[in-house]
Amino acid sequence: MNKAQLVEQVAEKTKCTKAQAELILDATLETIQETLQKGDEVKLVGFGTFSRSARKPRQGRNPKTGQTVKIPSAYVPRFKAGKDLKDALN
């Protein structure tokens, strides 16, 4: 499912227009992103938790040349599925 299909499904379920559904989805995703940038978590009970994790700097290797490359530290997003979501899949 891509974003357009998700917007269409949300619009059908909420009985709003696709434009309104897209605004709601964009605002939701933007809010989650801003919260993670601050270092906080977003917990949606039953669905899951969005968080960020620090990745340590490490050595990598360029597969084309074989040369070692320094990969800097970075924050990466994480998602841990909640119990209800896990149960729905099984």
N, CA, C and O atoms as a DFTB+ gen file, in Angstrom:
360 C
 N C O
     1  1       0.846      -1.169       0.000
     2  2       0.000       0.000       0.000
     3  2       0.894       1.237       0.000
     4  3       1.824       1.340       0.800
     5  1       0.608       2.164      -0.896
     6  2       1.355       3.411      -0.926
     7  2       0.544       4.523      -0.260
     8  3      -0.566       4.288       0.217
     9  1       1.099       5.722      -0.232
    10  2       0.445       6.828       0.480
    11  2      -0.924       7.152      -0.124
    12  3      -1.881       7.384       0.615
    13  1      -1.029       7.172      -1.441
    14  2      -2.298       7.501      -2.092
    15  2      -3.373       6.488      -1.719
    16  3      -4.519       6.864      -1.473
    17  1      -3.018       5.220      -1.674
    18  2      -3.977       4.178      -1.297
    19  2      -4.368       4.312       0.164
    20  3      -5.530       4.109       0.515
    21  1      -3.407       4.652       1.025
    22  2      -3.697       4.857       2.437
    23  2      -4.636       6.040       2.626
    24  3      -5.583       5.960       3.408
    25  1      -4.386       7.129       1.925
    26  2      -5.254       8.306       2.000
    27  2      -6.669       7.936       1.566
    28  3      -7.641       8.356       2.194
    29  1      -6.788       7.165       0.513
    30  2      -8.098       6.749       0.019
    31  2      -8.843       5.908       1.056
    32  3     -10.040       6.102       1.271
    33  1      -8.140       4.980       1.695
    34  2      -8.763       4.135       2.723
    35  2      -9.209       4.963       3.922
    36  3     -10.304       4.761       4.447
    37  1      -8.360       5.897       4.358
    38  2      -8.706       6.757       5.496
    39  2      -9.919       7.615       5.152
    40  3     -10.811       7.789       5.982
    41  1      -9.956       8.150       3.942
    42  2     -11.089       8.978       3.510
    43  2     -12.390       8.176       3.522
    44  3     -13.427       8.682       3.952
    45  1     -12.340       6.941       3.056
    46  2     -13.532       6.093       3.048
    47  2     -14.005       5.783       4.466
    48  3     -15.199       5.859       4.756
    49  1     -13.071       5.436       5.347
    50  2     -13.439       5.040       6.710
    51  2     -13.916       6.215       7.556
    52  3     -14.747       6.037       8.446
    53  1     -13.404       7.405       7.289
    54  2     -13.785       8.570       8.087
    55  2     -14.855       9.421       7.405
    56  3     -15.334      10.401       7.976
    57  1     -15.223       9.044       6.193
    58  2     -16.220       9.761       5.414
    59  2     -15.866      11.237       5.232
    60  3     -16.721      12.118       5.323
    61  1     -14.582      11.478       4.972
    62  2     -14.136      12.831       4.649
    63  2     -13.538      12.799       3.248
    64  3     -13.432      11.739       2.632
    65  1     -13.154      13.956       2.757
    66  2     -12.596      13.998       1.407
    67  2     -11.156      13.486       1.429
    68  3     -10.513      13.413       2.476
    69  1     -10.677      13.139       0.243
    70  2      -9.289      12.679       0.140
    71  2      -8.322      13.790       0.527
    72  3      -7.279      13.528       1.127
    73  1      -8.664      15.022       0.185
    74  2      -7.804      16.148       0.526
    75  2      -7.701      16.305       2.040
    76  3      -6.614      16.541       2.568
    77  1      -8.824      16.176       2.737
    78  2      -8.819      16.276       4.191
    79  2      -8.042      15.119       4.810
    80  3      -7.278      15.313       5.756
    81  1      -8.239      13.919       4.276
    82  2      -7.537      12.742       4.788
    83  2      -6.031      12.891       4.588
    84  3      -5.248      12.511       5.459
    85  1      -5.626      13.437       3.452
    86  2      -4.194      13.633       3.196
    87  2      -3.607      14.662       4.163
    88  3      -2.487      14.487       4.644
    89  1      -4.349      15.730       4.451
    90  2      -3.885      16.728       5.422
    91  2      -3.713      16.109       6.802
    92  3      -2.736      16.391       7.496
    93  1      -4.659      15.270       7.196
    94  2      -4.603      14.605       8.503
    95  2      -3.402      13.666       8.555
    96  3      -2.658      13.665       9.536
    97  1      -3.209      12.868       7.505
    98  2      -2.080      11.935       7.467
    99  2      -0.752      12.685       7.493
   100  3       0.159      12.309       8.230
   101  1      -0.638      13.741       6.692
   102  2       0.603      14.525       6.665
   103  2       0.889      15.146       8.025
   104  3       2.032      15.144       8.481
   105  1      -0.149      15.679       8.678
   106  2       0.031      16.289      10.000
   107  2       0.452      15.244      11.027
   108  3       1.291      15.520      11.885
   109  1      -0.118      14.060      10.945
   110  2       0.233      12.980      11.869
   111  2       1.686      12.577      11.699
   112  3       2.425      12.472      12.678
   113  1       2.096      12.354      10.463
   114  2       3.475      11.947      10.196
   115  2       4.469      13.048      10.578
   116  3       5.545      12.761      11.102
   117  1       4.108      14.297      10.318
   118  2       4.975      15.419      10.675
   119  2       5.122      15.530      12.195
   120  3       6.211      15.809      12.696
   121  1       4.038      15.315      12.918
   122  2       4.074      15.379      14.374
   123  2       4.941      14.261      14.942
   124  3       5.712      14.488      15.874
   125  1       4.821      13.063      14.390
   126  2       5.659      11.947      14.835
   127  2       7.130      12.278      14.581
   128  3       7.977      12.051      15.445
   129  1       7.432      12.808      13.405
   130  2       8.816      13.148      13.058
   131  2       9.369      14.221      13.994
   132  3      10.497      14.095      14.471
   133  1       8.604      15.259      14.259
   134  2       9.055      16.335      15.151
   135  2       9.295      15.817      16.569
   136  3      10.251      16.219      17.230
   137  1       8.420      14.923      17.029
   138  2       8.561      14.355      18.365
   139  2       9.834      13.518      18.461
   140  3      10.549      13.595      19.460
   141  1      10.120      12.732      17.448
   142  2      11.340      11.916      17.440
   143  2      12.583      12.799      17.371
   144  3      13.599      12.479      17.989
   145  1      12.518      13.905      16.629
   146  2      13.653      14.818      16.541
   147  2      13.995      15.402      17.909
   148  3      15.163      15.661      18.201
   149  1      12.983      15.609      18.743
   150  2      13.192      16.130      20.090
   151  2      13.776      15.071      21.020
   152  3      14.279      15.401      22.094
   153  1      13.716      13.808      20.619
   154  2      14.238      12.722      21.447
   155  2      13.156      12.022      22.253
   156  3      13.464      11.156      23.072
   157  1      11.891      12.382      22.037
   158  2      10.784      11.754      22.750
   159  2      10.247      10.565      21.954
   160  3      10.575      10.384      20.782
   161  1       9.418       9.763      22.615
   162  2       8.769       8.622      21.966
   163  2       7.316       8.956      21.661
   164  3       6.718       9.828      22.293
   165  1       6.759       8.249      20.684
   166  2       5.335       8.340      20.390
   167  2       4.754       6.961      20.664
   168  3       5.057       6.004      19.950
   169  1       3.918       6.854      21.698
   170  2       3.331       5.575      22.084
   171  2       1.859       5.562      21.703
   172  3       1.073       6.378      22.184
   173  1       1.501       4.638      20.846
   174  2       0.117       4.438      20.449
   175  2      -0.311       3.090      21.026
   176  3       0.006       2.036      20.475
   177  1      -1.027       3.141      22.133
   178  2      -1.391       1.928      22.864
   179  2      -2.108       0.949      21.933
   180  3      -3.074       1.303      21.258
   181  1      -1.620      -0.270      21.916
   182  2      -2.199      -1.313      21.079
   183  2      -1.579      -1.380      19.692
   184  3      -1.595      -2.435      19.059
   185  1      -1.033      -0.264      19.209
   186  2      -0.438      -0.254      17.871
   187  2       1.067      -0.406      17.942
   188  3       1.633      -1.301      17.314
   189  1       1.737       0.480      18.718
   190  2       3.182       0.370      18.837
   191  2       3.818       1.654      19.308
   192  3       3.137       2.632      19.616
   193  1       5.139       1.636      19.359
   194  2       5.905       2.764      19.848
   195  2       6.960       3.165      18.817
   196  3       7.743       2.335      18.355
   197  1       6.964       4.450      18.467
   198  2       8.002       5.017      17.614
   199  2       9.040       5.641      18.528
   200  3       8.690       6.366      19.459
   201  1      10.310       5.369      18.274
   202  2      11.378       5.955      19.074
   203  2      12.590       6.163      18.178
   204  3      12.599       5.768      17.012
   205  1      13.603       6.786      18.744
   206  2      14.847       6.934      17.991
   207  2      15.963       6.266      18.776
   208  3      15.920       6.181      20.003
   209  1      16.951       5.801      18.052
   210  2      18.062       5.087      18.661
   211  2      19.361       5.640      18.086
   212  3      19.432       5.979      16.905
   213  1      20.373       5.727      18.918
   214  2      21.672       6.218      18.462
   215  2      22.473       5.064      17.870
   216  3      22.596       3.997      18.473
   217  1      23.004       5.296      16.700
   218  2      23.877       4.310      16.067
   219  2      25.310       4.813      16.225
   220  3      25.605       5.961      15.892
   221  1      26.190       3.969      16.724
   222  2      27.580       4.352      16.966
   223  2      28.335       4.495      15.647
   224  3      27.973       3.875      14.647
   225  1      29.387       5.317      15.649
   226  2      30.207       5.398      14.437
   227  2      30.915       4.061      14.210
   228  3      31.226       3.342      15.159
   229  1      31.162       3.745      12.951
   230  2      31.787       2.456      12.657
   231  2      32.552       2.543      11.338
   232  3      32.441       3.513      10.589
   233  1      33.320       1.506      11.088
   234  2      34.064       1.405       9.834
   235  2      33.238       0.601       8.840
   236  3      32.685      -0.445       9.182
   237  1      33.159       1.087       7.628
   238  2      32.485       0.375       6.555
   239  2      33.466       0.133       5.424
   240  3      34.627       0.536       5.498
   241  1      33.001      -0.517       4.395
   242  2      33.876      -0.803       3.266
   243  2      33.120      -0.506       1.974
   244  3      31.987      -0.947       1.784
   245  1      33.763       0.242       1.103
   246  2      33.194       0.526      -0.200
   247  2      33.278      -0.767      -1.020
   248  3      34.382      -1.236      -1.296
   249  1      32.146      -1.352      -1.415
   250  2      32.189      -2.634      -2.121
   251  2      32.849      -2.551      -3.501
   252  3      33.358      -3.549      -4.012
   253  1      32.838      -1.368      -4.092
   254  2      33.417      -1.221      -5.423
   255  2      34.949      -1.175      -5.381
   256  3      35.624      -1.799      -6.200
   257  1      35.482      -0.422      -4.409
   258  2      36.933      -0.244      -4.350
   259  2      37.595      -1.054      -3.239
   260  3      38.804      -1.283      -3.275
   261  1      36.819      -1.484      -2.263
   262  2      37.379      -2.216      -1.134
   263  2      37.988      -1.304      -0.082
   264  3      38.508      -1.778       0.928
   265  1      37.927      -0.008      -0.312
   266  2      38.507       0.971       0.605
   267  2      37.627       1.110       1.854
   268  3      36.400       1.088       1.760
   269  1      38.267       1.253       3.031
   270  2      37.501       1.447       4.263
   271  2      36.997       2.882       4.323
   272  3      37.659       3.816       3.871
   273  1      35.816       3.028       4.889
   274  2      35.159       4.322       4.979
   275  2      34.654       4.501       6.405
   276  3      34.131       3.560       7.002
   277  1      34.807       5.696       6.950
   278  2      34.258       5.991       8.273
   279  2      32.787       6.340       8.122
   280  3      32.428       7.226       7.347
   281  1      31.936       5.640       8.866
   282  2      30.506       5.920       8.876
   283  2      30.222       6.645      10.192
   284  3      30.430       6.075      11.264
   285  1      29.751       7.893      10.128
   286  2      29.552       8.666      11.359
   287  2      28.372       8.154      12.181
   288  3      27.533       7.401      11.688
   289  1      28.326       8.576      13.439
   290  2      27.194       8.217      14.293
   291  2      25.942       8.902      13.755
   292  3      26.024       9.941      13.100
   293  1      24.796       8.319      14.037
   294  2      23.535       8.871      13.547
   295  2      22.388       8.364      14.413
   296  3      22.491       7.333      15.078
   297  1      21.304       9.110      14.384
   298  2      20.076       8.644      15.013
   299  2      19.237       7.956      13.952
   300  3      19.132       8.436      12.824
   301  1      18.641       6.827      14.317
   302  2      17.791       6.089      13.394
   303  2      16.430       5.865      14.045
   304  3      16.347       5.692      15.261
   305  1      15.361       5.868      13.247
   306  2      14.039       5.627      13.815
   307  2      13.843       4.143      14.110
   308  3      14.374       3.279      13.412
   309  1      13.080       3.871      15.146
   310  2      12.740       2.497      15.524
   311  2      11.231       2.409      15.714
   312  3      10.582       3.392      16.073
   313  1      10.690       1.244      15.474
   314  2       9.269       0.989      15.735
   315  2       9.152      -0.362      16.404
   316  3       9.669      -1.362      15.905
   317  1       8.468      -0.388      17.537
   318  2       8.202      -1.641      18.220
   319  2       6.698      -1.858      18.198
   320  3       5.943      -1.050      18.738
   321  1       6.265      -2.939      17.580
   322  2       4.839      -3.225      17.446
   323  2       4.219      -3.537      18.803
   324  3       4.836      -4.183      19.650
   325  1       2.999      -3.071      18.991
   326  2       2.265      -3.342      20.217
   327  2       1.593      -4.703      20.177
   328  3       1.534      -5.346      19.128
   329  1       1.086      -5.140      21.323
   330  2       0.488      -6.464      21.455
   331  2      -0.712      -6.643      20.533
   332  3      -0.837      -7.680      19.880
   333  1      -1.597      -5.651      20.470
   334  2      -2.788      -5.778      19.632
   335  2      -2.422      -5.926      18.157
   336  3      -3.050      -6.706      17.441
   337  1      -1.414      -5.188      17.698
   338  2      -0.981      -5.292      16.307
   339  2      -0.381      -6.669      16.039
   340  3      -0.661      -7.283      15.009
   341  1       0.438      -7.150      16.960
   342  2       1.031      -8.477      16.798
   343  2      -0.048      -9.554      16.773
   344  3       0.004     -10.474      15.956
   345  1      -1.027      -9.436      17.674
   346  2      -2.103     -10.428      17.729
   347  2      -2.952     -10.403      16.464
   348  3      -3.422     -11.448      16.014
   349  1      -3.152      -9.219      15.885
   350  2      -3.964      -9.102      14.669
   351  2      -3.301      -9.793      13.485
   352  3      -3.985     -10.227      12.557
   353  1      -1.991      -9.897      13.510
   354  2      -1.271     -10.527      12.398
   355  2      -1.200     -12.038      12.511
   356  3      -0.872     -12.721      11.541
   357  1      -1.501     -12.558      13.670
   358  2      -1.396     -14.015      13.861
   359  2      -2.737     -14.663      14.035
   360  3      -2.817     -15.879      14.205
